[in-house]
Structure formats: structure tokens, C-alpha cells
Amino acid sequence: MSDWRCNLKNWALEVSRGNVPGMGHVNKFGRNIEIDSGVRADIWDGGYTVGSGGVSLIWVAPTAARIHAIESSSDLDGKTAAPSSVGARTVRVYGLTDWDTAESSEDITLDGTTAVNTVSAYVIIHRIKCLTWGTSGPNAGTIKATAASDGTITAQIEISKGQTQMAIYGVPSIQTAYVESFYAEMNKSGGASAVCDIDLCINPDAATDETAFITKHTSGLLSTGTSHFNHAFSIPNAFAGPAIIKMQALSGTNNVDISSGFDIVLVDN
């Protein structure tokens, strides 16, 4: 193991490699495939307005630590075709079991459209990824994590993506998140010009009220001009846990497809 203190030039690389004690990193990314004019929407897989597929424009955390049901919209994921050639077989769920404990994870063996419950209860699930799948993988259906009692979709994987695309992250009270940069881009190849505001949002006390967010920075996108940006903080923006960080968009045009995310360094308090 290299000594990061003697290699400050590659400090970020050493953090990524896990060689800096008490520090970690997260590169969070998300996408919302359709946001309409005048609509405020979070940047996550379930927040779109097209058809009946959108789950919730605004992502909602569980009201308490909840067991989550993990299920697919297709029996090809873990049931009908398993363990043969198609569909996802297992997924890994990442989140916080409470607001005072570091991130944990567990592996789930899918059973298609039959829900499989998590072992742990979570106050937030901010990532799910497929671990194993057949030759036509990764996932044949939409895979969702539904909170017991609340019935809210905490996270979901879109068909064939293999991982959640949610620009949302929960920070426990034992850590502080230092946001080094955030970005957004408009996925629009033609047609009428489009405008969209992008907000970096923070819930500064997620343990008390999981719904209260404030805006920490706003940038804009214009499809006929700058359709992407990357905003770097010369001094990282510090958010102490328990907190939730997320990206949100407010469109001035219908049918806007936005990708957005942020890069943070996690420091143990």
C-alpha cells in the first residue's frame, strides 16, 4: 500500500484506492428521461412524466427504517429463465439502516415478479446494482425497491441498465460529505430550443424530516447554446450528516431529458 502523505499529487487516486484512512468517495449520477414544462423533478430513474412509467417526480424516502421488497417487472429476472441464459439473477442493495451508521449492503437473489424482502430495514436505499445475469443481461425488467408500510419506491433499475441512475445520496451523522463538483447535461438532439434550471439540493437534518430540502446552488441549461456544465467548487462544499444530497431540475420546456450528478469525498467525523 502506498503512503498517500508522500504522494499528494495523486491524493484523489489514493482516496479512490481506499488508501487514505477515514476517507471515501462517491461519484453519484442520475438521469430523468422526461421532464415537462413547469415541472420540478428529481434526477432519478423513477421521476419521469412520460406515459404511466414515472413513479414519482419527487423522490421520497421512507418515513422510518423499512424492510424493502425487491421485485422485477419480468419473471426473466431470477425466475423463468434462471439459471439459464437471460435476465438478472442477483442484485446488491446499498443504503443506511439508520442515520448514525455507515453505509451497508446486502445481496438479494431475485424471484422475478415475486417480491423478495431485504434482511435489513433501511432509512434510505441510494443504489442498487445487478451482480449476476445471463448472456442477455443484465436485467430484463424494471427492478424496484418498495418500502413496507409506506409503499414508496425508494430506488429502481430501468430495463437493461444494470444499476440505479439516481443523483441522490444519504450521509450518516458519523460522516461529512464534501461536494467537490456537480454537473448536468441535456440529452436533446434537435427540435425546439429547451431551457432547464438545475439545483443542487440538501436536506440538512434527514433524521428529523426526510422531506425538507434547501437549494444550495442553481445552474442552467440551454439546448441552443450550452447544453452541459460542470461546476467545481474551489473550496469543497461541506454537508455534515445526517443529510441527503440530491440533484433536481425545473424545466421551461416539455420533453426534456436530463442527466446530472455530483462528486463527493466522505470524511469520518
N, C-alpha and C positions, 0 to 999 in steps of 0.2 A: 504494500500500500504506500502510495506517495504521500509526502507531507505537504499539505496544501499551504502551510505557512511559509514554505520555501518556494512556492510556485504561484504567487499572487496573480501572475499574468493569466493563468488558466484556472482561476478561482471558480468560475462558473462551471467549468468542466468537472472540477473536483467535487462540487456540490452535487452535480448530476450523478457522479460515480458513487456518492454516499461516503466520501472520504472526509467531510467536514463535520465534526461532532456537533450534534444539536441542531443541524440544519437539513432541510429538504427542499424540494422544488416541485412545482406543479405547472404544467403547460395546459391550461384549460381552453377548450374550443367548443363551439356550438354552431348550430345552424337552424334557422327558421325558414322553411321553404316558401311560405306565402304570408305576407302581412299586408293588410288593406289600409286605405287612406283613413287617417284619424284614429287608427287603432294602436294602442300601446301594447306591445307584446314582448315577452321574454325570449331570449335566444336559446331555444332548446328544441329537441326533436318533436315534442308533443304540442308545441304552441302555435300551430299554423291554422289559417282560416279556411283553406280550400276544402270543399266538399264536406264530408262528415268525419274526416280523419283527425282533425285537430282535437286534442284532448282538452287543453286549457291554454288560452293565450298567456295568462299569468301563471307561472309555475307555483304550486302550493306545497309547502312542507307539511308533514304530519303534525297534528296538534300535540302529540306526545310520542314517546318511543313506541313504534308499532311493528309487529310482525308484518312482513310483506309477502304477498302471493306473487310468484314469478310464473308467468304463463305466456305462451305464444299464440298468435292468431292462426297458426298452422300446425297440424299434427306431424308434419315432416320434421319439426324440431323436437327431436328426442323421443318420438313415439313410433309413428307408422314406418318410417324408413330406418330408424336406428336399430342396430348399429351399422347399417349398410352405407349407402352412398351419398345421401343428401341431408341437408339441414344441420342446424346446430345441435350439439349434444349436451355440452356443459357451458355454464357461464360463471363468471366471478362477479360478485356484488361488493362494492366499496361504499363505506359510509361511516357515520358516527352512531354509536349505540347510546351515547349521551353527550352532553355538551362539555364534559370535563375529562373526556378520554380521547386519546389519539385515534386516528382513522384505523378501522379494522376491515377485514374482508372475509368472505366465505364463498365456497363453491357450491353451485346448485346443478343437479342433474335434471334436465328438462323432461317434461312429460307432455309435450305438445300443448293442446288446449286445456289440459287438466292442470290446475294450479298446484305448484309446489311451494310450500311455505319456507321462508328463511328460518334458520335456527335462532338467530338474534333478532331483537327488536331494534329499529333504527329511528333516530330523530331526523336523519337525512340520509338519503342514498344519492350520491352525486356522480356515480359512474357504474356502469355495468359493461362488461366486455365478454365476448364469446371466447371460450378457451379451446374447445374441440368441435370439429364438424366434419362432415363428409366431403366428397370431391366437389359437390355443387354448393358448398357453404359460402359464407358462414351461416346465416340464418335465413330460413325460407319465409318466416312470418315476422310480424311485429312482436317483439318481446317486451312485456310491460311488468313493472313492479307496482302493485296496488296495495296501499296501506290498509290494514284491517281497521274496522270501525269507521275510519274516515272515508274510505273508498276513493281516495285521491291517487292519481298516477304520479308517483314520485320520480320515476325515471322510465325511459323506454328506448329500445333499439329499433330503428327503422329497418325494413326489409333489406337484406343483403349488406348492411353497413358493418355489422360485427361489433359495434361499440356505440355507446351513447354519444350523442353530439350535443352536450348541454354546457353552456358557459355559465355554470352555477357551481359554487363550491362552499362547503361548510368548514369553518375554522373553530376548533375546540378552544376552551378557555386556557389550556396549557400551552398554547402557541400564539404567535403573532404572524400575520401574513403581510409581507412586504410586496406590494404590487410594483413591479418594475416597468411594465408596459401593458397596453391593451390595444386591440386592433379591430377593424371591421372592414368588410368589403361587400359590395352589392353585386350579386350574380345576375346581371341583366345584360343580354347581348344586343338588344335592339328595341324598337318601338318608341313610345313616348318617353320623354325625359322623366326621371324619377328623383325624388328627394327623400331623405330619411335622416332623422336625428338618432344618434347612438349614445346611450347613457351607461356609465359605469356606476353601479348601484351597490349600496352596502346596507345590510341590516346590522346595526352595531350592538344589539342585545338579543340575539336569536333565542336564548334560553327563556326569555320573558315573553316576547311577542315575535313569533316567526313570520309575521306578515308585514312588519313595519320597515320599509326601505327608504333611504335617502339617496339623492343623486350627488355623486362626488365629482363627476366630470361629464361634459357633453361635447361631442364632436358630430360633424355632419358629413353625409354622403350625397353626391350629385352625379347622376348617371352620365350626363353630357360632359362632365368635367372630371373631377377627382372621384373615382368610384371605390377607392380604398384608402385607408390610412393606417399608420402605426404610431401611436403616441407613447413615447418613452418618458418616464419621469427621471429628471436628472438626480433627484433625491427620491428614492422609493417611497410610495405612499403606504403608511403603516396602518393596519387594521388588526386590533387585538381581539382575540376570541373571547366569548362565543359570538361568532359573526357569520353571516352568509354574504358572499360576494357574487354578483351576477351582472350580466350584460342585458340591456333592454333597448328596444327600438320604438320610435314613433314615426310612422310613415306619413308622407303627404301625398302618396300615390298608391293606387291599388296594385296588387300582384307583385310585391317587392320580395325578393329572396335575399336574405342577409346571413352572412357568416361572420362570426365575431368570437373573440376570446381574450384571455389575459395570461400573463406570466407572473408567477409569484414565487418568492422564497419564503419557506416556513421556518421560523426560528422558535425553538423551545424557550418558554419563559423561565 
